Amino acid sequence: MSDPRTLVVLISGSGTNLQALVDAIERGDLHARIALVVSNRKDAYGLIRAQQVGIATAYFPLKPYASTGRSREAYDADLAALIRPYAPDLIVLAGWMHVLSPAFLDAFPRRVINLHPALPGTFPGVEAIHRAFEAFQKGEITHSGCMVHYAIPEVDAGAVIAQREVPFESGDTLESFEARMHAAEHTLIVEAAQRALAVL
C-alpha cells in the first residue's frame, strides 16, 4: 500500500471534527496521517486532543499581528511558512475562524478545504447553526445541512466537495438539531478529505 497522505488541520475550538479525522485514520477508513494541528486560540481543546495522540501542535494567534499594525496577509504568509515544512497533501480547516487570503491559499493551491455547518449559498459566516434554527422556527426552512468546500478568499464559498442535508424534526431544540448537525459533520469531513485526496 502507498504511504499515507499528510494532513495539516487548522482549528479554533474544541476539535470534535479533528477527532473525527483521528478516529477515521485509526479505523483505517482514511489512509492519511495528521502531521500538525494549528490553532489560533491558545485554549482550544483541540490542541489537547492532538497532543493526547502524539500529533505536533502549534498556537499561532493573529493578535500580535493586529496589535503591531501588521496585515492579515503578513499573518497568512507566516502561517503558510509555518506549515510548508510539513509538506501537507491537504490542509483541513475544521472550525478555523479566519478567512484565509491568497497569501496563504496560493501557497497550497487546491489543497485547502473548509467545513461549514450550512448548505452552499446559505448562512455564510459565524453562528450558522443558530441562524438556521431561527429560520426554521420562523417557518422559512425545513432543513439545513453542512458542506466541505475548497477554500477561497471569500467566506464559506468555493467549489463544494461534499454536502449533507440535515432535516429539522418536530420538537427540535437548538441542542438536538446541533447534535445531529455535528454528527453529520463528523462523517462528512472524512468523506470530503477522502475525495479531495483522491484527485491530487
Backbone as CSV, one residue per row, in Angstrom:
resi,resn,N_x,N_y,N_z,CA_x,CA_y,CA_z,C_x,C_y,C_z
1,MET,0.844,-1.192,0.000,0.000,0.000,0.000,0.887,1.253,0.000
2,SER,0.403,2.296,-0.640,1.168,3.540,-0.699,1.262,4.169,0.684
3,ASP,2.220,5.076,0.819,2.372,5.777,2.092,1.124,6.607,2.379
4,PRO,0.793,6.786,3.662,-0.364,7.626,3.996,-0.139,9.061,3.564
5,ARG,-1.222,9.734,3.160,-1.143,11.134,2.774,-1.032,11.996,4.022
6,THR,-0.423,13.158,3.875,-0.145,14.028,5.013,-1.187,15.135,5.113
7,LEU,-1.774,15.242,6.290,-2.764,16.291,6.560,-2.209,17.276,7.578
8,VAL,-2.605,18.539,7.441,-2.468,19.542,8.492,-3.874,20.041,8.780
9,VAL,-4.245,20.125,10.038,-5.598,20.531,10.423,-5.528,21.840,11.195
10,LEU,-6.350,22.802,10.784,-6.425,24.106,11.453,-7.733,24.190,12.222
11,ILE,-7.644,24.568,13.497,-8.817,24.598,14.373,-8.853,25.917,15.144
12,SER,-10.003,26.182,15.735,-10.125,27.315,16.655,-10.824,26.934,17.949
13,GLY,-11.321,25.696,18.033,-12.153,25.355,19.182,-11.913,23.959,19.718
14,SER,-13.012,23.255,20.000,-12.923,22.004,20.758,-12.325,20.851,19.967
15,GLY,-12.362,20.935,18.642,-11.690,19.916,17.848,-12.451,18.627,17.664
16,THR,-13.785,18.679,17.706,-14.537,17.429,17.517,-14.388,16.906,16.090
17,ASN,-14.271,17.801,15.114,-14.071,17.334,13.738,-12.650,16.831,13.529
18,LEU,-11.690,17.413,14.209,-10.341,16.859,14.244,-10.391,15.436,14.792
19,GLN,-11.153,15.240,15.865,-11.282,13.912,16.465,-11.878,12.924,15.476
20,ALA,-12.841,13.385,14.673,-13.450,12.509,13.665,-12.404,12.043,12.658
21,LEU,-11.495,12.933,12.271,-10.417,12.555,11.352,-9.451,11.582,12.022
22,VAL,-9.073,11.867,13.268,-8.180,10.972,14.015,-8.792,9.578,14.109
23,ASP,-10.078,9.521,14.447,-10.763,8.226,14.602,-10.823,7.471,13.274
24,ALA,-11.085,8.205,12.183,-11.166,7.563,10.858,-9.814,6.987,10.447
25,ILE,-8.743,7.707,10.774,-7.393,7.214,10.467,-7.101,5.962,11.286
26,GLU,-7.464,5.995,12.565,-7.217,4.834,13.434,-8.022,3.616,12.991
27,ARG,-9.231,3.842,12.463,-10.073,2.739,11.971,-9.589,2.203,10.630
28,GLY,-8.733,2.959,9.952,-8.316,2.572,8.613,-9.234,3.075,7.521
29,ASP,-10.173,3.947,7.851,-11.104,4.493,6.860,-10.487,5.629,6.046
30,LEU,-9.444,6.239,6.575,-8.782,7.359,5.900,-7.285,7.075,5.902
31,HIS,-6.730,6.873,4.696,-5.312,6.498,4.580,-4.479,7.775,4.617
32,ALA,-4.272,8.265,5.812,-3.583,9.541,5.991,-2.968,9.581,7.378
33,ARG,-2.144,10.605,7.579,-1.628,10.887,8.915,-1.731,12.400,9.114
34,ILE,-1.997,12.812,10.330,-2.061,14.237,10.643,-0.703,14.645,11.199
35,ALA,-0.008,15.499,10.455,1.354,15.881,10.841,1.372,17.042,11.819
36,LEU,0.336,17.890,11.777,0.333,19.107,12.586,-1.090,19.587,12.778
37,VAL,-1.384,20.088,13.974,-2.641,20.782,14.263,-2.286,22.192,14.707
38,VAL,-2.877,23.179,14.044,-2.630,24.587,14.359,-3.912,25.200,14.896
39,SER,-3.792,25.979,15.970,-4.932,26.726,16.496,-4.567,28.199,16.613
40,ASN,-5.548,29.057,16.332,-5.339,30.489,16.560,-5.810,30.891,17.959
41,ARG,-6.290,29.913,18.735,-6.695,30.166,20.119,-5.919,29.235,21.046
42,LYS,-5.317,29.819,22.050,-4.446,29.047,22.952,-5.238,28.024,23.758
43,ASP,-6.490,28.361,24.114,-7.278,27.480,24.972,-8.140,26.493,24.179
44,ALA,-7.898,26.353,22.891,-8.683,25.413,22.079,-8.430,23.982,22.563
45,TYR,-9.501,23.287,22.907,-9.346,21.923,23.419,-8.804,20.979,22.349
46,GLY,-8.989,21.354,21.089,-8.448,20.532,20.010,-6.942,20.347,20.102
47,LEU,-6.230,21.322,20.665,-4.787,21.171,20.853,-4.486,20.024,21.812
48,ILE,-5.296,19.911,22.854,-5.107,18.816,23.821,-5.429,17.479,23.162
49,ARG,-6.514,17.452,22.374,-6.850,16.207,21.655,-5.661,15.740,20.811
50,ALA,-5.047,16.684,20.102,-3.916,16.326,19.245,-2.741,15.823,20.074
51,GLN,-2.419,16.540,21.145,-1.284,16.153,21.979,-1.483,14.780,22.599
52,GLN,-2.732,14.452,22.924,-3.018,13.157,23.561,-2.709,11.981,22.635
53,VAL,-2.734,12.219,21.321,-2.437,11.127,20.379,-1.107,11.360,19.654
54,GLY,-0.282,12.257,20.204,1.067,12.417,19.707,1.224,13.241,18.439
55,ILE,0.231,14.073,18.139,0.322,14.933,16.960,0.958,16.266,17.362
56,ALA,1.890,16.748,16.547,2.520,18.042,16.804,1.474,19.159,16.752
57,THR,1.643,20.170,17.595,0.689,21.282,17.630,1.425,22.615,17.569
58,ALA,0.693,23.630,17.131,1.225,24.984,17.113,0.102,25.954,17.438
59,TYR,0.422,26.923,18.279,-0.501,28.020,18.595,-0.024,29.218,17.797
60,PHE,-0.891,29.749,16.951,-0.477,30.815,16.046,-1.549,31.912,16.040
61,PRO,-1.460,32.856,16.983,-2.511,33.863,17.141,-2.356,35.036,16.175
62,LEU,-3.482,35.624,15.851,-3.497,36.811,14.994,-3.176,38.089,15.772
63,LYS,-3.494,38.091,17.058,-3.419,39.333,17.837,-2.057,40.036,17.756
64,PRO,-0.926,39.340,17.855,0.356,40.051,17.763,0.542,40.798,16.440
65,TYR,-0.082,40.312,15.408,-0.013,40.995,14.108,-0.890,42.243,14.136
66,ALA,-2.138,42.058,14.587,-3.074,43.185,14.609,-2.582,44.299,15.533
67,SER,-2.008,43.920,16.676,-1.607,44.929,17.664,-0.352,45.697,17.252
68,THR,0.372,45.170,16.279,1.572,45.877,15.811,1.402,46.408,14.388
69,GLY,0.153,46.412,13.915,-0.130,47.006,12.617,0.265,46.164,11.420
70,ARG,0.594,44.890,11.670,0.919,44.016,10.540,-0.371,43.472,9.932
71,SER,-0.346,43.217,8.650,-1.569,42.889,7.909,-1.981,41.430,8.070
72,ARG,-3.230,41.168,7.700,-3.697,39.780,7.648,-2.884,38.989,6.638
73,GLU,-2.478,39.640,5.545,-1.663,38.959,4.545,-0.325,38.523,5.129
74,ALA,0.252,39.372,5.984,1.515,39.002,6.636,1.312,37.794,7.547
75,TYR,0.195,37.806,8.288,-0.131,36.664,9.147,-0.288,35.397,8.314
76,ASP,-1.045,35.514,7.223,-1.301,34.342,6.387,-0.019,33.817,5.756
77,ALA,0.850,34.721,5.324,2.119,34.295,4.728,2.993,33.576,5.748
78,ASP,3.004,34.076,6.981,3.789,33.425,8.034,3.174,32.087,8.442
79,LEU,1.856,32.008,8.416,1.186,30.739,8.702,1.541,29.708,7.632
80,ALA,1.546,30.133,6.382,1.945,29.230,5.295,3.393,28.770,5.486
81,ALA,4.258,29.694,5.909,5.665,29.336,6.137,5.817,28.340,7.285
82,LEU,4.965,28.466,8.299,4.965,27.526,9.421,4.583,26.117,8.952
83,ILE,3.600,26.052,8.071,3.035,24.766,7.647,3.855,24.106,6.541
84,ARG,4.483,24.896,5.693,5.139,24.373,4.485,6.129,23.240,4.766
85,PRO,6.954,23.307,5.829,7.908,22.211,6.069,7.248,20.854,6.298
86,TYR,5.978,20.839,6.665,5.271,19.568,6.885,4.800,18.944,5.577
87,ALA,4.942,19.685,4.454,4.591,19.199,3.109,3.218,18.536,3.074
88,PRO,2.176,19.262,3.478,0.859,18.634,3.518,0.291,18.358,2.128
89,ASP,-0.300,17.183,1.980,-1.095,16.918,0.778,-2.409,17.681,0.839
90,LEU,-2.922,17.846,2.061,-4.211,18.507,2.235,-4.220,19.259,3.562
91,ILE,-4.794,20.463,3.543,-4.988,21.248,4.756,-6.483,21.326,5.014
92,VAL,-6.892,20.904,6.195,-8.312,20.843,6.534,-8.631,21.931,7.553
93,LEU,-9.523,22.837,7.170,-9.999,23.862,8.096,-11.211,23.286,8.815
94,ALA,-11.007,22.896,10.062,-12.036,22.196,10.837,-12.449,23.087,12.008
95,GLY,-13.263,24.107,11.696,-13.647,25.061,12.721,-12.636,26.186,12.858
96,TRP,-11.881,26.457,11.816,-10.900,27.551,11.803,-11.655,28.845,11.533
97,MET,-11.510,29.825,12.403,-12.373,31.007,12.355,-11.731,32.217,11.671
98,HIS,-10.857,31.977,10.689,-10.296,33.060,9.887,-10.577,32.778,8.416
99,VAL,-10.889,33.809,7.663,-10.914,33.680,6.211,-9.493,33.886,5.717
100,LEU,-8.973,32.911,4.997,-7.581,32.967,4.557,-7.469,33.710,3.234
101,SER,-6.432,34.510,3.118,-6.197,35.313,1.920,-5.334,34.536,0.927
102,PRO,-5.169,35.079,-0.291,-4.275,34.427,-1.258,-2.845,34.265,-0.743
103,ALA,-2.433,35.086,0.223,-1.088,34.936,0.790,-0.895,33.545,1.382
104,PHE,-1.974,32.926,1.838,-1.923,31.541,2.317,-2.359,30.565,1.226
105,LEU,-3.512,30.834,0.629,-4.130,29.860,-0.276,-3.278,29.599,-1.510
106,ASP,-2.578,30.621,-2.006,-1.758,30.423,-3.200,-0.551,29.539,-2.937
107,ALA,-0.196,29.396,-1.665,0.923,28.511,-1.310,0.532,27.040,-1.381
108,PHE,-0.772,26.773,-1.331,-1.267,25.387,-1.326,-2.479,25.275,-2.266
109,PRO,-2.293,25.495,-3.561,-3.442,25.533,-4.479,-4.210,24.208,-4.512
110,ARG,-5.534,24.324,-4.374,-6.458,23.176,-4.384,-6.124,22.155,-3.308
111,ARG,-5.488,22.619,-2.243,-5.137,21.716,-1.148,-5.712,22.173,0.192
112,VAL,-6.568,23.181,0.172,-7.150,23.700,1.411,-8.663,23.527,1.333
113,ILE,-9.217,22.756,2.281,-10.662,22.528,2.295,-11.243,23.014,3.621
114,ASN,-12.485,23.448,3.569,-13.131,24.052,4.738,-14.473,23.389,5.010
115,LEU,-14.716,23.093,6.264,-16.018,22.582,6.709,-16.874,23.749,7.168
116,HIS,-18.119,23.804,6.685,-19.041,24.855,7.131,-20.394,24.228,7.448
117,PRO,-20.984,24.571,8.614,-22.249,23.950,9.018,-23.474,24.610,8.388
118,ALA,-23.489,24.661,7.076,-24.645,25.122,6.316,-24.480,24.601,4.896
119,LEU,-25.560,24.653,4.135,-25.516,24.211,2.748,-24.995,25.340,1.857
120,PRO,-24.536,25.006,0.649,-23.997,26.047,-0.236,-24.966,27.213,-0.422
121,GLY,-24.433,28.413,-0.286,-25.232,29.610,-0.515,-26.138,30.014,0.626
122,THR,-26.075,29.297,1.750,-26.937,29.623,2.891,-26.086,29.864,4.135
123,PHE,-26.432,30.851,4.911,-25.851,31.113,6.235,-24.315,31.116,6.248
124,PRO,-23.688,31.910,5.386,-22.231,32.023,5.482,-21.830,32.740,6.767
125,GLY,-20.602,32.491,7.203,-20.101,33.180,8.386,-20.418,32.441,9.674
126,VAL,-20.353,33.201,10.774,-20.459,32.603,12.105,-21.909,32.304,12.482
127,GLU,-22.070,31.453,13.502,-23.385,31.122,14.084,-24.350,30.550,13.055
128,ALA,-23.838,29.794,12.087,-24.697,29.283,11.011,-25.779,28.349,11.540
129,ILE,-25.437,27.513,12.506,-26.426,26.564,13.038,-27.531,27.325,13.772
130,HIS,-27.161,28.309,14.576,-28.152,29.105,15.302,-29.056,29.861,14.332
131,ARG,-28.460,30.420,13.294,-29.247,31.192,12.334,-30.199,30.292,11.554
132,ALA,-29.754,29.092,11.234,-30.640,28.143,10.550,-31.798,27.737,11.456
133,PHE,-31.511,27.510,12.722,-32.570,27.118,13.647,-33.602,28.232,13.802
134,GLU,-33.142,29.466,13.858,-34.062,30.599,13.932,-34.934,30.673,12.682
135,ALA,-34.352,30.413,11.526,-35.114,30.425,10.275,-36.154,29.308,10.265
136,PHE,-35.803,28.160,10.813,-36.753,27.053,10.931,-37.916,27.427,11.844
137,GLN,-37.600,28.061,12.963,-38.652,28.461,13.895,-39.622,29.461,13.267
138,LYS,-39.133,30.248,12.328,-39.986,31.208,11.629,-40.733,30.585,10.450
139,GLY,-40.499,29.289,10.230,-41.160,28.607,9.125,-40.535,28.868,7.768
140,GLU,-39.316,29.380,7.754,-38.678,29.754,6.489,-37.968,28.585,5.811
141,ILE,-37.517,27.611,6.571,-36.812,26.459,6.005,-37.245,25.185,6.725
142,THR,-37.068,24.042,6.046,-37.396,22.744,6.645,-36.146,21.907,6.898
143,HIS,-35.027,22.353,6.376,-33.774,21.619,6.586,-32.607,22.580,6.457
144,SER,-31.489,22.150,7.004,-30.226,22.824,6.762,-29.224,21.730,6.404
145,GLY,-27.980,21.887,6.803,-27.009,20.852,6.486,-25.606,21.377,6.637
146,CYS,-24.664,20.647,6.084,-23.267,21.047,6.170,-22.579,20.719,4.859
147,MET,-21.449,21.353,4.653,-20.696,21.133,3.412,-19.202,21.249,3.693
148,VAL,-18.436,20.653,2.804,-16.994,20.874,2.759,-16.677,21.371,1.359
149,HIS,-15.921,22.463,1.299,-15.620,23.077,0.001,-14.152,23.481,-0.041
150,TYR,-13.663,23.694,-1.246,-12.321,24.247,-1.388,-12.328,25.684,-0.898
151,ALA,-11.338,26.043,-0.102,-11.282,27.390,0.467,-10.843,28.390,-0.592
152,ILE,-11.550,29.516,-0.644,-11.168,30.659,-1.463,-11.197,31.878,-0.542
153,PRO,-10.732,33.045,-1.006,-10.674,34.197,-0.095,-12.036,34.798,0.259
154,GLU,-13.107,34.104,-0.061,-14.455,34.575,0.240,-15.045,33.677,1.329
155,VAL,-15.877,34.242,2.196,-16.402,33.494,3.344,-17.295,32.346,2.883
156,ASP,-16.919,31.126,3.258,-17.742,29.933,3.053,-18.245,29.816,1.620
157,ALA,-17.350,30.108,0.683,-17.631,29.911,-0.731,-16.532,29.017,-1.298
158,GLY,-16.615,28.735,-2.585,-15.638,27.822,-3.188,-16.318,26.543,-3.611
159,ALA,-15.701,25.827,-4.532,-16.298,24.618,-5.100,-16.578,23.587,-4.009
160,VAL,-17.795,23.058,-4.023,-18.231,22.100,-2.995,-17.692,20.707,-3.319
161,ILE,-17.120,20.074,-2.309,-16.602,18.711,-2.451,-17.653,17.696,-2.024
162,ALA,-18.338,17.987,-0.930,-19.374,17.085,-0.410,-20.319,17.895,0.468
163,GLN,-21.572,17.476,0.498,-22.550,18.151,1.355,-23.559,17.144,1.877
164,ARG,-24.220,17.501,2.950,-25.220,16.612,3.545,-26.358,17.435,4.112
165,GLU,-27.576,17.077,3.746,-28.742,17.744,4.318,-29.039,17.181,5.705
166,VAL,-29.465,18.057,6.590,-29.896,17.656,7.929,-31.286,18.261,8.136
167,PRO,-32.342,17.440,8.067,-33.694,17.982,8.209,-34.001,18.349,9.660
168,PHE,-34.886,19.307,9.819,-35.405,19.603,11.145,-36.475,18.578,11.480
169,GLU,-36.637,18.311,12.764,-37.626,17.350,13.230,-38.602,18.038,14.165
170,SER,-39.798,17.496,14.233,-40.820,18.054,15.125,-40.307,18.044,16.559
171,GLY,-40.450,19.172,17.234,-39.998,19.262,18.620,-38.520,19.531,18.783
172,ASP,-37.837,19.785,17.672,-36.406,20.075,17.753,-36.117,21.255,18.673
173,THR,-35.069,21.107,19.464,-34.477,22.248,20.169,-33.180,22.592,19.435
174,LEU,-32.620,23.726,19.757,-31.332,24.071,19.168,-30.315,22.982,19.493
175,GLU,-30.358,22.477,20.720,-29.384,21.473,21.154,-29.541,20.163,20.375
176,SER,-30.779,19.730,20.161,-30.981,18.459,19.448,-30.584,18.594,17.985
177,PHE,-30.920,19.734,17.384,-30.538,19.954,15.992,-29.021,20.065,15.860
178,GLU,-28.416,20.780,16.803,-26.961,20.948,16.782,-26.255,19.600,16.880
179,ALA,-26.783,18.715,17.706,-26.166,17.392,17.873,-26.208,16.607,16.564
180,ARG,-27.338,16.670,15.848,-27.431,15.971,14.564,-26.522,16.615,13.520
181,MET,-26.405,17.932,13.567,-25.508,18.620,12.640,-24.063,18.178,12.869
182,HIS,-23.657,18.129,14.128,-22.281,17.739,14.420,-22.015,16.291,14.003
183,ALA,-22.996,15.423,14.197,-22.846,14.025,13.772,-22.660,13.958,12.250
184,ALA,-23.419,14.770,11.523,-23.288,14.810,10.068,-21.924,15.352,9.659
185,GLU,-21.461,16.393,10.364,-20.149,16.974,10.067,-19.043,15.935,10.221
186,HIS,-19.144,15.110,11.259,-18.067,14.175,11.575,-17.894,13.112,10.495
187,THR,-18.972,12.715,9.840,-18.838,11.773,8.727,-18.475,12.503,7.442
188,LEU,-19.027,13.696,7.259,-18.800,14.443,6.022,-17.340,14.866,5.875
189,ILE,-16.711,15.273,6.955,-15.339,15.764,6.851,-14.392,14.648,6.431
190,VAL,-14.670,13.437,6.873,-13.854,12.291,6.470,-14.090,11.983,4.992
191,GLU,-15.356,11.951,4.591,-15.701,11.682,3.190,-15.064,12.724,2.260
192,ALA,-15.150,13.996,2.648,-14.597,15.061,1.812,-13.080,14.982,1.729
193,ALA,-12.428,14.666,2.847,-10.977,14.513,2.822,-10.568,13.377,1.881
194,GLN,-11.307,12.279,1.910,-11.028,11.149,1.012,-11.156,11.609,-0.447
195,ARG,-12.228,12.345,-0.745,-12.459,12.792,-2.126,-11.381,13.761,-2.589
196,ALA,-11.028,14.708,-1.707,-10.024,15.698,-2.078,-8.662,15.052,-2.297
197,LEU,-8.321,14.091,-1.461,-7.038,13.397,-1.628,-7.019,12.556,-2.904
198,ALA,-8.170,12.012,-3.274,-8.242,11.129,-4.430,-7.945,11.832,-5.739
199,VAL,-8.162,13.142,-5.779,-7.956,13.879,-7.042,-6.612,14.609,-7.070
200,LEU,-5.806,14.463,-6.042,-4.489,15.113,-6.030,-3.479,14.289,-6.822
